[in-house]
């Protein structure tokens, strides 16, 4: 996700920001079951390697000129004039205003982002859901145009290094939204990452840091019906303008609502009561009052809200649905191009990515074929992989030790591991990590989906992706550097999923398997990621029908019609959903290869990893630009 997420971005900001997911697609993205050297020029990524990690991985931190950033991304020796300092101060005021306007407009955002908002000068706001009517959405983007002009008025050279990076990110995001009026209605509030999938998590993970948070939470429950009606009205407006959900999207949203209701009224009550039990500042009378109020809100508001969604979405589906990809719709191809950049952070066009991925798929098939020729039993080993550990705590403890050779030491290994229940389960999600509050980053929670883990989607690489050295590790490491608070709000899905996929692939070297099996599993994982992206591009950019998709997949040996239809339905419902994982991964590998070529014998893998972690979430072009600065400083020593 880009700075402020695509389309209804400030409205649906929070859950898009706090969740980082391991995706499943049958054999899908992250935990998958499907089986199946050069400088980057033009539209070609360098070939990534699936061999053993680079061995030259450690170096003394001789480059440190900052107490926080070992690679001196921020030059502390720069001197500024009085005028420069005034401009920097004004820029901070601008960012504070932007934060208040775009991020701090409802209590949900604040609760998930920040444990102590007063530290950031944020006044407490009443319990509130986002405002989601179409006029509010249009007004937001009109304001964005004004923010862009205000941003351009700042003297870029007067800003600090970090302020310049924030400037570049905001400018890119605002400029990318120039044609947003054509795209506003493409995203449904009931799409794949919409209300029905997010709401259970909001209700279960809303934190009670202080008494006011309890009041906020109960206020949200009591006003849920009004909010749901607003979302349903927005969906009705989309339909009146010719935008419709697919049958699969309708069925998914309805089934998610039914799963929530099947949990019974006690589901939320028990979670609420457990939170109150941990809250020591309440009297017995207050606890009883809150319990009664919560129970009443569930009965009078929450349960009716879910019935309302089921009944209304069922009626909407009977009126009209649309089972074609974005390319079949007016402005659809342009929107997909916008969405692809927004979700991945790449500057590659869809046409460039098609050529790249086609080549990658051929490479993976050739590599796996060669491995099978030399190791005839490798398919059996891949089908039943034997990892060194199977217990989650043992796995993460093992990772925390193994990563020290090629990665900076973890700044936090504390976490809570939970399993999704029926109401929170998702057919695509193997696991997810909830980003910890920016002012208490050691408060980490990882969810795993037991349905998919038990189906053979291995916990070992999943925990590498979500925990150590994946999302949890990356988020904690960056927050520990004490970056500008605004940077922790800018969520770049491509950057974070690039890292998580990269270390997931890396984790096979820690699996305890023989080298051939580990390499085969890496290739298989990358092949599945690439295939998912290629089909997505085919459907949503090239205009593939179900028949086109079937012909393509059957040429690759995937002949099961149910599997093919599932791929098609998922990607019609969720365009670009897999792109951050694979495109991001390729971008990260490209950065690494570029650094290797530039530094030669001075390249150290551990140092490159530190650079990527320290530069933080960003567009890949901007990372490359800052990496050039980093390379120059190393060469100058």
C-alpha positions as CSV (number, residue, x, y, z in Angstrom):
1,X,0.0,0.0,0.0
2,X,1.3,3.4,-0.8
3,X,1.6,6.3,1.6
4,X,-2.1,6.7,2.1
5,X,-3.8,3.7,0.5
6,X,-5.3,3.5,-2.9
7,X,-8.9,4.6,-3.6
8,X,-10.9,4.9,-0.3
9,X,-7.5,5.1,1.2
10,X,-7.9,7.3,4.2
11,X,-11.3,5.7,4.9
12,X,-10.2,2.1,4.9
13,X,-6.7,2.9,6.0
14,X,-6.3,1.2,9.3
15,X,-6.9,-2.5,8.6
16,X,-5.0,-2.3,5.3
17,X,-2.1,-0.8,7.3
18,X,-2.0,-3.1,10.4
19,X,-2.4,-6.4,8.6
20,X,0.4,-8.0,6.7
21,X,-0.6,-11.3,5.3
22,X,0.7,-14.5,4.1
23,X,-1.5,-15.4,1.2
24,X,-2.8,-18.7,0.1
25,X,-4.2,-19.6,-3.3
26,X,-4.9,-23.3,-3.4
27,X,-1.4,-23.7,-4.0
28,X,-1.3,-19.9,-3.8
29,X,0.9,-17.2,-2.6
30,X,3.1,-17.7,0.5
31,X,2.3,-21.2,1.5
32,X,1.8,-23.0,-1.8
33,X,1.2,-26.6,-2.9
34,X,1.4,-26.1,-6.7
35,X,4.3,-27.8,-8.5
36,X,5.0,-26.9,-11.5
37,X,23.6,-13.3,-13.6
38,X,22.6,-10.3,-15.4
39,X,22.4,-6.5,-15.0
40,X,18.9,-5.1,-14.9
41,X,18.3,-3.2,-18.1
42,X,15.1,-2.0,-19.7
43,X,12.2,-4.2,-18.4
44,X,14.3,-7.1,-17.2
45,X,14.9,-7.9,-13.5
46,X,18.2,-9.6,-12.7
47,X,18.1,-13.3,-12.2
48,X,17.6,-14.0,-8.5
49,X,19.4,-17.0,-7.1
50,X,17.9,-19.9,-5.1
51,X,21.3,-21.3,-4.1
52,X,22.8,-21.1,-0.7
53,X,23.1,-17.6,0.8
54,X,26.1,-15.3,0.2
55,X,28.8,-16.3,2.7
56,X,30.5,-13.0,2.9
57,X,28.1,-11.5,5.3
58,X,29.7,-9.6,8.2
59,X,31.6,-6.4,8.5
60,X,32.5,-4.1,11.3
61,X,30.1,-1.1,11.5
62,X,32.9,1.3,10.5
63,X,30.5,3.3,8.5
64,X,28.5,4.5,11.5
65,X,28.2,8.3,11.8
66,X,24.8,8.1,13.6
67,X,23.8,6.5,16.8
68,X,20.8,4.9,15.1
69,X,21.7,4.4,11.4
70,X,24.8,2.4,10.8
71,X,25.0,3.4,7.2
72,X,24.6,7.1,7.7
73,X,21.5,7.4,5.6
74,X,21.0,10.7,7.5
75,X,24.1,12.9,7.4
76,X,24.6,14.5,10.8
77,X,27.4,16.7,9.5
78,X,25.2,18.8,7.3
79,X,24.8,22.4,8.5
80,X,21.7,24.5,7.8
81,X,21.1,28.2,7.6
82,X,18.5,29.9,9.8
83,X,16.2,30.0,6.8
84,X,16.6,26.3,6.3
85,X,15.7,25.6,9.9
86,X,12.6,27.7,9.6
87,X,11.6,25.8,6.4
88,X,12.2,22.5,8.2
89,X,10.0,23.6,11.1
90,X,7.2,24.6,8.7
91,X,7.5,21.3,7.0
92,X,6.9,19.5,10.4
93,X,3.8,21.7,10.9
94,X,2.6,20.6,7.4
95,X,3.1,16.9,8.3
96,X,1.3,17.3,11.6
97,X,-1.6,18.9,9.8
98,X,-1.7,16.2,7.2
99,X,-1.6,13.5,9.8
100,X,-4.5,15.1,11.6
101,X,-6.5,15.5,8.4
102,X,-5.8,12.1,6.8
103,X,-5.1,9.6,9.5
104,X,-6.6,10.8,12.8
105,X,-10.2,11.3,11.8
106,X,-11.7,8.3,13.7
107,X,-11.0,6.4,16.9
108,X,-10.2,3.1,15.1
109,X,-7.2,4.5,13.3
110,X,-5.9,6.0,16.5
111,X,-6.4,2.9,18.6
112,X,-4.5,0.7,16.2
113,X,-1.7,3.1,15.3
114,X,-0.8,4.7,18.6
115,X,-1.0,3.6,22.2
116,X,-0.5,7.1,23.6
117,X,-1.8,9.7,21.1
118,X,-1.2,12.6,23.4
119,X,2.6,12.1,22.8
120,X,1.9,13.2,19.2
121,X,-0.3,16.1,20.1
122,X,-3.5,14.3,19.1
123,X,-6.5,15.1,21.1
124,X,-8.9,12.3,21.8
125,X,-11.8,12.2,19.4
126,X,-15.2,10.7,20.1
127,X,-15.9,7.1,19.2
128,X,-16.4,7.1,15.5
129,X,-16.5,5.0,12.3
130,X,-15.0,6.4,9.1
131,X,-17.3,8.6,7.0
132,X,-17.8,6.7,3.7
133,X,-20.3,8.6,1.5
134,X,-19.1,9.4,-2.0
135,X,-19.0,13.2,-1.5
136,X,-16.6,12.7,1.5
137,X,-14.4,10.6,-0.7
138,X,-14.3,13.2,-3.5
139,X,-13.7,16.0,-1.0
140,X,-10.6,14.1,0.3
141,X,-9.0,13.9,-3.1
142,X,-9.7,17.5,-3.7
143,X,-7.8,18.2,-0.5
144,X,-5.0,16.0,-1.8
145,X,-4.5,18.3,-4.8
146,X,-4.1,21.2,-2.4
147,X,-1.6,19.2,-0.2
148,X,0.4,18.6,-3.4
149,X,0.6,22.3,-4.2
150,X,1.5,23.1,-0.6
151,X,4.2,20.4,-0.6
152,X,5.8,21.9,-3.8
153,X,6.1,25.2,-2.1
154,X,8.8,23.9,0.3
155,X,12.4,24.4,-0.7
156,X,13.6,20.8,-1.2
157,X,17.3,21.6,-0.6
158,X,16.5,23.1,2.7
159,X,14.9,20.0,4.1
160,X,16.7,17.3,6.1
161,X,17.6,14.0,4.4
162,X,14.7,12.3,6.1
163,X,12.3,15.1,5.3
164,X,13.3,14.9,1.7
165,X,12.5,11.2,1.6
166,X,9.0,11.9,3.1
167,X,8.6,14.7,0.5
168,X,9.4,12.4,-2.3
169,X,7.1,9.7,-1.1
170,X,4.2,12.1,-0.7
171,X,4.8,13.8,-4.0
172,X,4.8,10.5,-5.8
173,X,1.6,9.4,-4.1
174,X,-0.3,12.6,-4.7
175,X,0.8,12.8,-8.3
176,X,-0.2,9.2,-8.9
177,X,-3.7,10.1,-7.7
178,X,-4.1,12.8,-10.4
179,X,-6.6,10.7,-12.4
180,X,-8.3,9.3,-9.3
181,X,-11.7,10.6,-10.3
182,X,-11.9,7.9,-12.9
183,X,-11.1,5.2,-10.4
184,X,-13.1,6.1,-7.2
185,X,-15.8,3.5,-7.6
186,X,-13.7,0.5,-8.7
187,X,-13.1,-0.6,-5.1
188,X,-16.1,-2.0,-3.2
189,X,-16.5,-1.7,0.6
190,X,-17.4,-5.4,0.5
191,X,-14.4,-6.6,-1.7
192,X,-11.8,-9.1,-0.6
193,X,-10.3,-6.9,2.1
194,X,-13.5,-5.0,2.8
195,X,-15.8,-4.6,5.8
196,X,-16.8,-8.3,6.2
197,X,-13.2,-9.5,6.4
198,X,-11.9,-6.6,8.6
199,X,-14.8,-6.1,11.0
200,X,-14.2,-9.2,13.2
201,X,-10.6,-8.2,13.6
202,X,-11.4,-4.6,14.6
203,X,-13.8,-5.9,17.2
204,X,-11.5,-8.5,18.6
205,X,-8.2,-6.6,18.6
206,X,-9.4,-3.1,19.7
207,X,-7.1,-2.3,22.5
208,X,-8.1,-1.1,26.0
209,X,-5.1,1.0,27.0
210,X,-7.2,3.2,29.3
211,X,-10.8,3.6,30.4
212,X,-11.6,5.9,27.4
213,X,-10.9,3.1,25.0
214,X,-13.6,0.9,26.6
215,X,-16.1,3.8,26.0
216,X,-14.9,4.1,22.4
217,X,-15.3,0.4,21.7
218,X,-18.8,0.3,23.1
219,X,-19.7,3.4,21.1
220,X,-18.5,1.6,18.0
221,X,-20.7,-1.4,18.7
222,X,-23.7,0.8,19.4
223,X,-23.3,2.8,16.1
224,X,-22.3,-0.2,13.9
225,X,-25.7,-0.4,12.2
226,X,-25.5,3.2,11.0
227,X,-22.0,2.6,9.6
228,X,-23.0,-0.6,7.9
229,X,-26.0,1.2,6.2
230,X,-23.5,3.8,4.9
231,X,-21.3,1.2,3.4
232,X,-24.3,-0.6,1.8
233,X,-25.5,2.7,0.5
234,X,-22.1,3.3,-1.1
235,X,-22.3,-0.1,-2.7
236,X,-25.7,0.7,-4.0
237,X,-24.4,3.9,-5.5
238,X,-21.6,2.0,-7.2
239,X,-24.2,-0.3,-8.7
240,X,-26.1,2.7,-10.0
241,X,-23.0,3.8,-11.8
242,X,-22.3,0.4,-13.4
243,X,-19.8,-1.1,-10.9
244,X,-20.7,-4.5,-9.6
245,X,-19.1,-7.2,-7.4
246,X,-18.5,-10.7,-8.9
247,X,-20.6,-13.6,-7.8
248,X,-17.5,-15.0,-5.9
249,X,-17.1,-11.7,-4.1
250,X,-20.7,-11.6,-3.0
251,X,-20.6,-15.2,-1.9
252,X,-17.4,-14.6,0.1
253,X,-18.7,-11.6,1.9
254,X,-22.0,-13.3,2.7
255,X,-20.2,-16.4,4.0
256,X,-17.9,-14.3,6.2
257,X,-21.0,-12.7,7.8
258,X,-22.6,-16.2,8.3
259,X,-19.4,-17.5,9.9
260,X,-19.4,-14.6,12.3
261,X,-23.0,-15.2,13.3
262,X,-22.3,-18.9,13.7
263,X,-19.9,-18.0,16.5
264,X,-22.9,-17.0,18.6
265,X,-23.4,-14.0,20.9
266,X,-20.9,-15.3,23.4
267,X,-18.0,-14.9,21.0
268,X,-17.6,-11.1,21.4
269,X,-18.8,-11.1,25.0
270,X,-16.0,-13.5,26.1
271,X,-13.3,-11.5,24.4
272,X,-14.7,-8.3,25.9
273,X,-14.9,-9.9,29.4
274,X,-11.3,-11.2,29.1
275,X,-10.1,-7.7,28.3
276,X,-11.9,-6.2,31.3
277,X,-10.4,-8.9,33.5
278,X,-6.9,-7.6,32.6
279,X,-8.0,-4.0,33.2
280,X,-7.2,-3.2,36.8
281,X,-8.5,0.3,37.0
282,X,-12.2,-0.5,37.2
283,X,-14.4,-1.1,40.1
284,X,-16.6,-4.2,40.4
285,X,-19.7,-2.0,39.6
286,X,-18.0,-0.5,36.6
287,X,-17.1,-3.9,35.2
288,X,-20.6,-5.2,35.6
289,X,-22.0,-2.0,33.9
290,X,-19.7,-2.4,31.0
291,X,-20.5,-6.1,30.6
292,X,-24.2,-5.4,30.5
293,X,-23.7,-2.5,28.0
294,X,-21.6,-4.7,25.8
295,X,-24.1,-7.5,25.8
296,X,-26.9,-5.1,24.9
297,X,-24.9,-3.6,22.1
298,X,-24.2,-7.0,20.6
299,X,-27.8,-8.0,20.7
300,X,-29.3,-4.7,19.5
301,X,-26.6,-3.6,17.0
302,X,-23.9,-6.0,16.1
303,X,-26.0,-9.1,15.3
304,X,-28.6,-7.0,13.4
305,X,-25.8,-5.4,11.4
306,X,-24.6,-8.8,10.2
307,X,-28.1,-9.9,9.2
308,X,-28.5,-6.6,7.4
309,X,-25.3,-7.2,5.4
310,X,-26.4,-10.8,4.5
311,X,-29.9,-9.7,3.4
312,X,-28.8,-6.7,1.5
313,X,-25.8,-8.3,-0.3
314,X,-28.0,-11.2,-1.2
315,X,-30.5,-8.8,-2.8
316,X,-27.7,-6.9,-4.6
317,X,-26.4,-10.1,-6.0
318,X,-29.8,-11.0,-7.4
319,X,-29.9,-7.7,-9.2
320,X,-26.6,-7.8,-10.9
321,X,-23.0,-9.2,-10.7
322,X,-20.0,-8.8,-12.9
323,X,-17.6,-11.8,-13.4
324,X,-15.1,-10.1,-15.7
325,X,-11.6,-8.6,-14.9
326,X,-10.7,-5.0,-14.8
327,X,-9.6,-4.9,-18.4
328,X,-13.2,-5.4,-19.6
329,X,-14.3,-2.2,-17.8
330,X,-14.1,1.4,-18.9
331,X,-10.8,2.9,-17.5
332,X,-10.2,-0.6,-16.1
333,X,-6.7,-1.1,-17.6
334,X,-5.6,2.3,-16.4
335,X,-6.9,1.6,-13.0
336,X,-5.1,-1.7,-12.9
337,X,-1.8,0.0,-13.8
338,X,-2.5,2.5,-11.0
339,X,-3.4,-0.3,-8.6
340,X,-0.3,-2.3,-9.5
341,X,2.0,0.6,-8.6
342,X,0.0,1.4,-5.5
343,X,0.2,-2.1,-4.2
344,X,3.8,-2.9,-5.2
345,X,5.8,0.3,-5.2
346,X,7.3,-0.6,-8.6
347,X,7.7,1.7,-11.6
348,X,7.5,-1.2,-14.0
349,X,4.5,-1.1,-16.3
350,X,2.2,-4.1,-16.7
351,X,3.6,-4.8,-20.2
352,X,7.1,-4.9,-18.7
353,X,6.1,-7.2,-15.9
354,X,4.4,-9.6,-18.3
355,X,7.7,-10.0,-20.3
356,X,9.7,-10.3,-17.1
357,X,7.4,-12.9,-15.5
358,X,7.1,-15.0,-18.6
359,X,10.9,-15.3,-18.7
360,X,10.9,-16.1,-14.9
361,X,8.4,-18.9,-15.3
362,X,10.4,-20.5,-18.0
363,X,13.5,-20.3,-15.9
364,X,11.9,-21.9,-12.9
365,X,10.5,-24.8,-14.9
366,X,14.0,-25.4,-16.3
367,X,15.6,-25.2,-12.9
368,X,13.1,-27.6,-11.3
369,X,13.4,-30.0,-14.2
370,X,17.1,-30.1,-13.8
371,X,16.8,-30.8,-10.1
372,X,14.3,-33.6,-10.7
373,X,16.6,-35.2,-13.3
374,X,19.4,-35.4,-10.7
375,X,17.1,-36.2,-7.7
376,X,14.3,-38.5,-8.9
377,X,12.8,-38.7,-5.3
378,X,12.6,-34.9,-4.9
379,X,8.8,-34.7,-5.6
380,X,8.1,-37.0,-2.7
381,X,10.3,-34.9,-0.4
382,X,8.6,-31.7,-1.6
383,X,5.2,-33.2,-0.9
384,X,6.1,-34.2,2.6
385,X,8.8,-31.8,3.7
386,X,10.4,-32.5,7.0
387,X,11.4,-29.3,8.8
388,X,13.8,-29.1,11.7
389,X,11.1,-27.9,14.0
390,X,7.3,-27.9,14.0
391,X,6.4,-26.1,17.3
392,X,5.9,-22.4,16.7
393,X,8.0,-21.2,19.6
394,X,10.8,-23.6,18.7
395,X,10.7,-22.4,15.1
396,X,10.9,-18.7,16.0
397,X,13.6,-19.3,18.6
398,X,15.6,-21.2,15.9
399,X,15.1,-18.3,13.5
400,X,16.3,-15.7,16.1
401,X,19.6,-17.6,16.3
402,X,20.1,-18.4,12.7
403,X,19.4,-14.9,11.4
404,X,22.4,-13.5,13.3
405,X,24.8,-14.6,10.6
406,X,23.3,-12.7,7.7
407,X,20.9,-10.3,9.3
408,X,21.0,-7.7,12.1
409,X,20.1,-9.1,15.5
410,X,16.4,-8.9,16.2
411,X,15.5,-6.0,18.5
412,X,12.5,-7.8,19.9
413,X,11.5,-11.5,20.1
414,X,8.4,-11.0,22.1
415,X,5.1,-12.0,20.5
416,X,1.7,-13.5,21.1
417,X,0.7,-16.3,18.7
418,X,-3.0,-16.8,18.1
419,X,-5.1,-18.9,15.8
420,X,-7.9,-17.5,13.7
421,X,-11.4,-18.6,14.6
422,X,-14.2,-19.2,12.2
423,X,-15.3,-15.6,12.1
424,X,-11.8,-14.4,11.2
425,X,-10.8,-17.2,8.8
426,X,-10.2,-16.3,5.1
427,X,-9.8,-18.7,2.2
428,X,-6.7,-16.8,1.0
429,X,-4.9,-16.1,4.3
430,X,-2.5,-18.6,5.8
431,X,-1.3,-16.2,8.5
432,X,-1.0,-12.5,9.3
433,X,0.9,-10.2,11.6
434,X,-0.8,-7.2,13.2
435,X,1.5,-4.2,13.1
436,X,2.2,-3.1,16.7
437,X,1.5,0.5,17.8
438,X,4.3,2.9,16.7
439,X,4.9,3.9,20.3
440,X,4.9,0.3,21.7
441,X,6.4,-1.7,18.8
442,X,7.1,-4.7,21.1
443,X,3.4,-5.5,21.4
444,X,3.4,-8.1,18.6
445,X,0.6,-10.4,17.6
446,X,0.7,-13.1,14.9
447,X,-2.3,-15.1,13.8
448,X,-2.2,-18.4,11.9
449,X,-5.1,-20.0,10.1
450,X,-5.2,-23.6,11.4
451,X,-7.3,-24.8,8.5
452,X,-4.6,-24.0,6.0
453,X,-1.7,-25.0,8.2
454,X,-3.3,-28.4,8.7
455,X,-3.8,-28.8,5.0
456,X,0.0,-28.9,4.5
457,X,0.8,-25.2,4.1
458,X,3.9,-25.4,6.2
459,X,4.2,-23.4,9.5
460,X,8.0,-23.2,9.2
461,X,8.2,-20.8,6.2
462,X,5.0,-19.1,7.3
463,X,6.5,-18.0,10.6
464,X,9.6,-16.8,8.7
465,X,7.3,-14.6,6.6
466,X,5.2,-13.3,9.5
467,X,7.5,-13.3,12.4
468,X,11.3,-13.6,12.4
469,X,12.9,-12.4,10.2
470,X,9.8,-11.3,8.4
471,X,7.1,-8.7,9.1
472,X,7.4,-8.6,12.9
473,X,11.2,-8.4,12.7
474,X,11.2,-5.7,10.0
475,X,8.6,-3.5,11.6
476,X,10.3,-3.8,15.0
477,X,13.7,-3.1,13.6
478,X,12.5,0.1,11.8
479,X,10.5,1.4,14.8
480,X,13.5,0.8,17.0
481,X,15.5,3.3,14.9
482,X,13.2,6.0,16.1
483,X,12.4,7.3,12.6
484,X,10.3,10.3,11.9
485,X,6.8,9.3,13.2
486,X,5.2,10.1,9.8
487,X,7.4,7.4,8.2
488,X,5.8,4.8,10.4
489,X,2.4,5.8,9.1
490,X,3.3,5.4,5.4
491,X,2.5,1.8,4.5
492,X,4.1,0.4,1.4
493,X,2.9,-3.2,0.9
494,X,5.4,-3.9,-1.8
495,X,8.3,-3.0,0.4
496,X,7.1,-5.1,3.4
497,X,6.0,-8.1,1.3
498,X,9.2,-8.0,-0.7
499,X,11.1,-8.4,2.6
500,X,8.7,-11.1,4.0
501,X,8.8,-13.2,0.8
502,X,12.6,-12.8,0.5
503,X,13.2,-14.1,4.0
504,X,10.5,-16.8,3.5
505,X,12.6,-18.1,0.6
506,X,15.7,-17.6,2.7
507,X,14.3,-19.7,5.5
508,X,14.5,-22.9,3.5
509,X,18.2,-22.8,4.1
510,X,17.5,-23.1,7.8
511,X,15.0,-26.0,7.4
512,X,17.3,-28.9,8.1
513,X,16.6,-30.4,4.7
514,X,19.2,-31.4,2.1
515,X,20.2,-28.7,-0.3
516,X,18.4,-30.1,-3.3
517,X,15.1,-30.3,-1.5
518,X,15.4,-26.9,0.0
519,X,16.3,-25.4,-3.4
520,X,13.3,-27.2,-5.1
521,X,11.0,-25.8,-2.5
522,X,12.3,-22.3,-3.1
523,X,11.8,-22.7,-6.9
524,X,8.3,-24.1,-6.4
525,X,7.4,-21.2,-4.1
526,X,8.7,-18.6,-6.6
527,X,7.0,-20.4,-9.5
528,X,3.7,-20.2,-7.8
529,X,4.1,-16.6,-6.9
530,X,5.1,-15.8,-10.5
531,X,2.2,-17.8,-11.9
532,X,-0.3,-16.1,-9.7
533,X,0.9,-12.7,-10.9
534,X,1.0,-13.7,-14.5
535,X,-2.6,-14.8,-14.4
536,X,-3.6,-11.7,-12.6
537,X,-2.0,-9.6,-15.4
538,X,-3.7,-11.7,-18.0
539,X,-7.2,-11.3,-16.5
540,X,-7.1,-7.7,-15.3
541,X,-4.8,-6.1,-17.8
542,X,-4.9,-8.2,-21.0
543,X,-8.6,-9.1,-20.7
544,X,-8.5,-12.9,-20.3
545,X,-11.8,-14.6,-20.0
546,X,-12.3,-17.8,-18.0
547,X,-11.8,-19.7,-21.2
548,X,-8.5,-17.9,-21.9
549,X,-7.3,-18.5,-18.3
550,X,-8.2,-22.2,-18.7
551,X,-6.2,-22.6,-21.9
552,X,-3.2,-20.8,-20.4
553,X,-3.2,-23.0,-17.3
554,X,-3.8,-26.2,-19.1
555,X,-0.8,-25.5,-21.3
556,X,1.2,-25.5,-18.0
557,X,-0.2,-28.8,-16.9
558,X,-2.8,-27.4,-14.5
559,X,-5.9,-29.3,-15.8
560,X,-8.3,-29.3,-12.9
561,X,-11.3,-27.1,-13.8
562,X,-12.1,-26.3,-10.2
563,X,-8.6,-25.1,-9.6
564,X,-8.7,-23.0,-12.7
565,X,-12.0,-21.5,-11.9
566,X,-10.8,-20.7,-8.3
567,X,-7.8,-18.8,-9.7
568,X,-10.0,-16.9,-12.1
569,X,-12.7,-16.0,-9.5
570,X,-10.1,-14.9,-6.9
571,X,-8.3,-12.6,-9.3
572,X,-11.5,-11.1,-10.7
573,X,-12.5,-10.4,-7.1
574,X,-9.1,-9.3,-5.9
575,X,-7.0,-7.6,-8.7
576,X,-3.3,-7.3,-7.9
577,X,-3.7,-9.2,-4.6
578,X,-0.6,-11.3,-5.2
579,X,1.5,-8.7,-6.9
580,X,3.2,-7.2,-3.8
581,X,4.6,-10.5,-2.9
582,X,6.3,-11.5,-6.1
583,X,6.9,-8.1,-7.8
584,X,8.2,-6.8,-4.5
585,X,10.5,-9.8,-4.1
586,X,11.9,-9.2,-7.6
587,X,12.5,-5.6,-6.8
588,X,14.4,-6.5,-3.6
589,X,16.5,-9.0,-5.5
590,X,17.2,-6.4,-8.1
591,X,18.5,-4.0,-5.5
592,X,20.7,-6.6,-4.0
593,X,22.2,-7.5,-7.4
594,X,22.8,-3.8,-8.2
595,X,24.6,-3.3,-4.9
596,X,26.7,-6.4,-5.5
597,X,27.8,-5.2,-8.9
598,X,28.6,-1.7,-7.6
599,X,30.5,-2.7,-4.5
600,X,32.3,-5.8,-5.7
601,X,34.5,-7.1,-2.9
602,X,33.1,-4.5,-0.5
603,X,29.6,-6.0,-0.7
604,X,28.5,-7.6,2.5
605,X,25.1,-9.3,2.6
606,X,24.4,-8.4,6.2
607,X,25.1,-4.8,5.5
608,X,22.8,-4.8,2.5
609,X,20.0,-6.3,4.7
610,X,20.7,-3.5,7.2
611,X,20.4,-0.9,4.5
612,X,17.1,-2.2,3.3
613,X,15.7,-2.4,6.9
614,X,17.0,1.1,7.7
615,X,15.8,2.9,4.7
616,X,12.3,1.6,5.6
617,X,9.0,1.4,3.7
618,X,9.3,3.3,0.4
619,X,8.9,3.2,-3.4
620,X,11.5,1.1,-5.0
621,X,12.8,3.8,-7.2
622,X,13.4,6.0,-4.2
623,X,15.2,3.1,-2.4
624,X,17.5,2.7,-5.4
625,X,18.3,6.4,-5.4
626,X,19.1,6.3,-1.7
627,X,21.1,3.1,-2.1
628,X,23.3,4.9,-4.6
629,X,24.1,7.4,-1.9
630,X,24.9,4.6,0.5
631,X,27.1,2.9,-2.1
632,X,29.0,6.1,-2.7
633,X,29.7,6.5,1.0
634,X,31.1,3.0,1.2
635,X,33.3,3.5,-1.8
636,X,34.6,6.8,-0.3
637,X,35.9,5.2,2.8
